[in-house]
């Protein structure tokens, strides 16, 4: 009889995984706390990042991981937004789903790197709102579009 392979638990199902990620987020110098604790840790985790006068003025972040996509992250930010660079649910459009893995963030990249990506995105949104020009690489919009590889070439 063949043994069934155990179902892999998401990284946030372990208290150690959650605390390690929280510590990585807090190492940025921002005030971060875990919120919206589910009954079962396997169901997901939400972190709240509070405004910081120098790093993240007048912005509060909500960072959400769910059991349905444990390596994907959704981030919402308060304050002025940029509809052209937000998803339909209002979360930040930080990368394009069809981009190569090297162009996307994963939890193995760490919390501090995620915050760096988010803060850069918010600065770019502010620039775009002021000038009408997106200062970074801009992926195609719409799920029918191809993604970009690590050299910014279109994936076919």
BAFI-3210 file (N, C-alpha, C; in Angstrom, 3 decimals, decimal comma, padded with zeros to 6 digits):
// residues 156
n [1|2|3|4|5|6|7|8|9|10|11|12|13|14|15|16|17|18|19|20|21|22|23|24|25|26|27|28|29|30|31|32|33|34|35|36|37|38|39|40|41|42|43|44|45|46|47|48|49|50|51|52|53|54|55|56|57|58|59|60|61|62|63|64|65|66|67|68|69|70|71|72|73|74|75|76|77|78|79|80|81|82|83|84|85|86|87|88|89|90|91|92|93|94|95|96|97|98|99|100|101|102|103|104|105|106|107|108|109|110|111|112|113|114|115|116|117|118|119|120|121|122|123|124|125|126|127|128|129|130|131|132|133|134|135|136|137|138|139|140|141|142|143|144|145|146|147|148|149|150|151|152|153|154|155|156]
n.u [000,836|000,581|001,889|000,244|001,248|002,113|000,144|001,405|001,891|001,033|003,537|002,852|001,416|002,854|003,814|006,440|007,183|005,426|006,227|008,885|008,544|007,148|009,153|011,020|009,583|009,400|012,072|012,528|012,188|009,697|006,477|004,844|002,200|000,571|-002,652|-006,210|-006,426|-007,019|-009,065|-007,781|-004,395|-003,549|-005,281|-004,629|-002,971|-002,733|-001,046|-000,512|000,787|001,915|001,688|004,687|006,624|008,906|009,463|007,046|004,891|001,682|000,430|-001,071|-000,626|-002,018|-001,252|-001,793|-002,007|-003,279|-004,787|-005,502|-003,669|-000,794|001,789|001,362|000,816|-001,261|-001,570|-002,804|-003,119|-003,614|-004,601|-003,826|-004,561|-003,734|-005,377|-004,637|-002,610|-003,455|-005,092|-008,316|-009,645|-008,610|-006,161|-002,544|-000,902|001,667|003,326|003,236|001,128|001,915|004,599|008,072|009,316|011,514|011,016|009,095|007,942|008,450|007,589|009,986|011,739|011,605|010,323|011,278|012,220|009,805|008,454|010,128|009,604|006,885|006,935|008,482|006,703|004,555|005,786|006,246|003,591|002,812|004,503|003,488|000,856|001,426|002,881|001,948|003,470|004,733|007,363|008,818|009,462|006,856|004,475|002,507|-001,042|-003,902|-005,060|-004,745|-002,443|001,057|003,709|006,728|010,178|013,172|014,918|013,428|012,243|009,575|007,572|006,904]
n.v [-001,173|002,156|005,010|007,988|011,170|013,626|016,533|019,633|022,146|025,601|028,223|030,000|028,549|027,635|028,742|029,635|030,297|032,437|034,280|034,698|035,950|038,253|039,425|039,964|041,894|043,897|044,548|046,517|048,900|049,881|049,985|047,078|044,735|041,630|040,913|040,194|037,413|034,131|031,299|028,909|028,681|027,835|028,922|031,487|034,722|038,056|041,106|044,284|047,389|050,262|053,872|055,799|058,543|059,264|057,081|055,941|057,972|058,954|056,656|053,492|050,056|046,967|043,674|040,649|037,128|034,129|030,831|029,711|030,638|030,533|031,508|033,806|037,303|039,876|043,351|046,195|049,738|052,708|056,092|058,389|056,928|055,124|054,429|053,216|051,523|049,667|046,710|045,264|044,935|046,914|046,438|046,732|046,667|044,934|043,275|041,439|038,679|036,768|037,143|036,104|033,892|035,028|037,720|038,214|038,548|036,262|034,483|033,526|035,472|037,317|039,532|042,165|042,797|042,676|044,897|046,906|046,749|047,448|050,079|051,387|051,097|052,685|055,206|055,446|055,482|057,973|059,638|059,076|060,036|062,731|063,357|061,829|059,891|056,657|055,724|053,322|049,944|048,860|046,501|044,689|045,229|043,375|040,050|038,582|039,349|038,743|037,827|039,213|038,327|037,871|039,541|041,512|040,812|039,783|037,066|034,215]
n.w [000,000|-000,889|000,652|001,493|000,513|002,854|003,355|002,593|004,944|005,137|005,382|007,408|009,228|011,303|014,514|014,809|012,190|011,717|013,704|012,955|010,483|011,293|012,863|010,823|009,377|011,336|011,601|009,818|011,015|011,261|012,951|013,544|013,696|014,357|013,217|013,164|013,868|012,919|013,905|013,386|012,689|010,200|008,402|007,611|007,784|008,984|008,841|010,281|009,438|010,888|010,438|009,833|010,588|009,010|007,226|006,257|005,896|006,998|006,095|006,344|006,393|005,305|005,348|003,868|004,027|002,714|003,118|000,702|-001,134|-000,134|-000,737|-002,028|-001,660|-000,438|-000,388|001,142|001,213|003,076|002,338|-000,412|-003,549|-006,563|-009,171|-011,572|-010,879|-009,073|-007,907|-008,763|-006,337|-004,789|-003,654|-003,703|-006,833|-007,172|-008,692|-011,742|-012,330|-014,292|-014,624|-014,494|-011,927|-010,633|-010,722|-008,885|-005,488|-002,802|000,225|001,170|000,471|002,450|005,031|005,292|002,742|001,353|002,459|001,505|-001,258|-001,252|-000,163|-002,096|-004,252|-003,352|-003,338|-006,078|-006,944|-005,907|-007,403|-009,964|-009,700|-009,485|-011,839|-013,971|-015,115|-014,848|-012,825|-012,686|-013,964|-016,031|-016,157|-018,600|-018,663|-017,636|-017,692|-019,993|-021,140|-021,832|-019,494|-017,979|-018,182|-016,140|-017,453|-018,486|-020,850|-022,991|-022,006|-023,816]
ca.u [000,000|001,365|001,575|-000,124|002,173|001,455|-000,168|002,306|001,223|001,596|004,588|002,300|000,729|003,760|004,076|007,813|007,149|004,734|007,062|010,066|008,128|006,866|010,453|011,594|008,861|009,766|013,470|012,539|012,043|008,279|005,687|004,055|001,562|-000,295|-004,054|-007,205|-005,995|-008,075|-009,106|-006,697|-003,314|-003,424|-006,238|-004,054|-002,417|-002,768|-000,170|-000,803|001,968|001,446|002,427|005,961|006,826|009,937|009,463|005,720|004,021|000,241|000,002|-001,206|-000,653|-002,570|-000,578|-002,632|-001,693|-004,409|-004,503|-005,709|-002,455|000,110|002,978|000,936|000,533|-002,055|-001,242|-003,642|-002,534|-004,497|-004,057|-004,142|-004,209|-003,436|-006,230|-003,958|-001,639|-004,103|-005,952|-009,739|-010,087|-007,951|-004,817|-001,469|-000,468|003,108|003,961|002,287|001,086|002,579|006,039|008,902|009,418|012,565|010,504|008,051|008,329|007,896|007,863|011,406|012,479|011,609|009,410|011,915|012,227|008,425|008,173|010,867|008,846|005,646|007,245|008,861|005,473|003,788|006,488|005,979|002,205|002,805|005,106|002,541|-000,257|001,923|003,421|001,305|004,451|005,132|008,817|009,448|009,017|005,413|004,055|001,252|-002,213|-004,886|-004,550|-004,450|-001,118|002,165|004,513|008,109|011,179|014,078|015,615|012,369|011,784|008,230|007,495|006,012]
ca.v [000,000|003,392|006,036|009,299|012,245|014,590|017,837|020,668|023,236|026,908|028,692|030,747|027,640|027,447|029,970|030,084|030,960|033,713|035,179|035,041|036,938|039,482|039,990|040,524|043,136|044,896|044,943|047,685|050,100|050,230|049,301|046,049|043,779|040,626|041,204|039,288|036,028|033,145|030,237|027,991|029,421|027,396|029,653|032,726|035,671|039,451|042,008|045,710|048,243|051,591|054,973|056,229|059,911|059,379|055,990|055,660|058,994|058,974|055,412|052,279|048,916|045,674|042,630|039,463|035,835|033,220|029,413|029,350|031,016|030,920|032,226|035,087|038,294|041,030|044,495|047,385|050,924|053,855|057,302|058,560|055,751|055,278|053,380|052,524|050,580|048,908|045,632|045,623|044,958|048,032|046,082|047,228|045,805|044,961|042,564|040,833|037,244|035,937|037,403|034,988|033,797|035,919|039,091|038,284|038,326|035,102|034,630|033,234|036,725|038,004|040,635|043,463|043,024|042,981|046,289|047,743|046,747|048,195|051,499|051,875|051,188|053,856|056,391|055,504|055,945|059,420|060,251|058,936|060,965|064,081|063,608|061,026|058,945|055,624|055,765|052,001|049,047|048,707|045,272|044,833|045,085|042,419|038,689|037,972|039,821|037,900|038,390|039,591|037,520|038,680|040,499|042,392|040,335|039,215|035,608|033,690]
ca.w [000,000|-000,984|001,645|000,963|000,838|003,745|002,766|003,112|005,644|004,759|006,279|008,536|010,146|012,432|015,271|014,533|010,885|011,868|014,495|012,150|009,488|012,034|013,212|009,597|009,097|012,347|011,434|008,937|011,825|011,323|013,960|012,877|014,599|013,742|013,520|012,566|014,052|012,717|014,914|013,003|012,044|008,813|007,561|007,092|008,742|008,560|009,580|010,108|009,555|011,261|009,800|010,405|010,115|007,981|006,250|005,697|006,486|006,759|005,436|007,155|005,480|005,722|004,577|004,081|003,433|002,885|002,914|-000,701|-001,884|000,952|-001,194|-002,592|-000,626|-000,844|000,455|000,984|001,839|003,207|001,735|-001,833|-004,338|-007,980|-009,736|-012,669|-010,349|-008,003|-008,371|-008,701|-004,936|-004,126|-003,188|-004,555|-007,937|-006,939|-009,797|-012,663|-012,041|-015,297|-014,641|-014,034|-010,468|-010,138|-010,674|-007,873|-004,109|-002,100|001,664|001,396|000,269|003,737|005,283|005,074|001,298|000,967|002,811|000,556|-002,514|-001,023|000,003|-003,437|-005,039|-002,901|-003,854|-007,515|-007,101|-005,661|-008,591|-011,072|-009,465|-009,678|-013,181|-015,015|-015,655|-013,881|-012,873|-012,716|-015,030|-016,009|-016,829|-019,330|-017,806|-018,121|-017,559|-021,286|-021,556|-021,366|-018,424|-018,280|-017,501|-015,322|-018,311|-019,002|-022,151|-022,922|-021,936|-024,864]
c.u [000,890|000,919|001,206|000,903|001,471|001,239|000,732|001,492|001,834|002,601|004,027|001,523|001,562|003,944|005,481|007,871|006,516|005,597|008,296|009,701|007,818|008,169|011,124|010,912|009,306|011,217|013,613|012,484|010,596|007,593|004,725|003,435|000,724|-001,720|-004,942|-006,787|-007,169|-008,034|-007,981|-005,631|-003,162|-004,289|-005,684|-003,510|-002,494|-001,855|-000,595|000,485|001,462|002,277|003,708|006,290|007,804|009,779|008,124|004,715|002,571|-000,266|-000,056|-001,342|-001,359|-001,985|-001,273|-002,100|-002,870|-004,004|-004,634|-004,489|-001,393|001,372|002,641|000,629|-000,342|-001,756|-002,183|-002,972|-003,593|-003,845|-004,384|-003,693|-004,026|-004,179|-005,547|-002,986|-002,142|-004,918|-007,408|-010,275|-009,429|-006,564|-003,776|-001,128|001,062|003,909|002,863|002,303|001,826|004,075|006,797|009,010|010,454|012,111|009,447|008,641|007,720|008,243|009,314|012,275|012,534|010,699|010,003|011,946|010,814|008,099|008,912|010,134|007,588|005,924|007,666|007,615|004,664|004,460|006,227|004,542|002,129|003,397|004,139|001,370|000,160|002,283|002,695|002,236|004,825|006,650|009,517|009,032|007,516|005,044|002,786|000,080|-003,216|-004,297|-004,279|-003,075|-000,044|002,912|005,892|009,056|012,135|014,889|014,661|011,975|010,418|008,316|006,506|005,491]
c.v [001,250|004,375|007,319|010,312|013,227|015,927|018,883|021,775|024,554|027,371|029,367|029,858|027,396|028,760|030,517|030,822|032,336|034,730|035,611|036,124|038,280|040,185|040,623|041,848|044,232|045,356|046,137|048,997|050,567|049,450|048,361|045,160|042,801|040,923|040,129|037,832|035,072|032,102|029,232|028,791|029,058|028,221|030,962|033,598|037,068|040,260|043,437|046,486|049,661|052,681|055,307|057,574|060,004|058,333|055,847|056,687|058,832|057,750|054,299|051,140|047,740|044,634|041,316|038,256|034,917|031,780|029,027|029,682|031,466|031,647|033,564|036,032|039,372|042,137|045,638|048,528|052,009|055,041|057,386|057,337|056,115|054,152|052,587|051,464|049,898|047,795|046,030|045,661|046,082|047,701|046,587|046,206|045,838|044,247|041,889|039,314|036,359|036,210|036,171|035,035|034,764|037,376|039,280|038,055|037,006|035,255|034,314|034,482|037,558|039,212|042,002|043,793|043,350|044,434|047,256|047,861|047,595|049,692|052,108|052,058|052,434|055,159|056,551|055,944|057,455|060,160|060,219|059,910|062,408|064,362|062,892|060,010|057,956|055,489|054,409|051,209|048,869|047,484|045,541|044,624|044,155|041,026|038,014|038,387|038,853|038,588|038,775|038,647|038,439|039,683|041,503|042,046|039,693|037,693|035,150|032,341]
c.w [000,000|000,091|000,934|001,424|001,768|003,031|003,424|003,766|005,194|005,806|007,522|009,504|011,400|013,178|015,009|013,199|010,968|012,609|013,716|011,135|010,151|012,409|011,993|009,241|010,058|012,218|010,498|009,723|011,940|012,445|013,246|013,936|013,794|014,173|012,897|012,677|013,835|013,831|014,653|012,257|010,577|007,859|007,013|008,196|008,125|009,468|009,275|010,350|009,793|010,594|010,562|009,765|008,947|006,867|005,522|006,232|006,041|006,005|006,459|006,159|006,130|004,783|004,896|003,313|003,703|002,595|001,443|-001,566|-000,885|000,518|-001,834|-001,432|-001,238|000,141|000,110|001,726|001,942|002,513|000,260|-002,627|-005,797|-008,686|-010,844|-012,163|-009,090|-008,649|-008,180|-007,271|-004,133|-003,590|-004,184|-005,633|-007,936|-008,018|-010,593|-012,469|-013,047|-015,413|-014,150|-012,510|-009,902|-010,064|-009,604|-006,485|-003,629|-000,632|001,993|001,186|001,547|003,813|005,000|003,578|000,808|001,280|001,890|-000,773|-002,375|-000,926|-001,332|-004,299|-004,657|-003,340|-005,353|-007,785|-006,919|-006,856|-009,768|-010,924|-009,737|-011,144|-014,312|-015,649|-014,546|-013,935|-012,950|-013,936|-014,914|-016,832|-017,620|-018,373|-018,466|-018,140|-018,892|-021,798|-021,086|-020,230|-018,911|-017,553|-016,749|-016,119|-018,948|-020,430|-021,971|-022,915|-022,993|-024,503]
res [x|x|x|x|x|x|x|x|x|x|x|x|x|x|x|x|x|x|x|x|x|x|x|x|x|x|x|x|x|x|x|x|x|x|x|x|x|x|x|x|x|x|x|x|x|x|x|x|x|x|x|x|x|x|x|x|x|x|x|x|x|x|x|x|x|x|x|x|x|x|x|x|x|x|x|x|x|x|x|x|x|x|x|x|x|x|x|x|x|x|x|x|x|x|x|x|x|x|x|x|x|x|x|x|x|x|x|x|x|x|x|x|x|x|x|x|x|x|x|x|x|x|x|x|x|x|x|x|x|x|x|x|x|x|x|x|x|x|x|x|x|x|x|x|x|x|x|x|x|x|x|x|x|x|x|x]
***
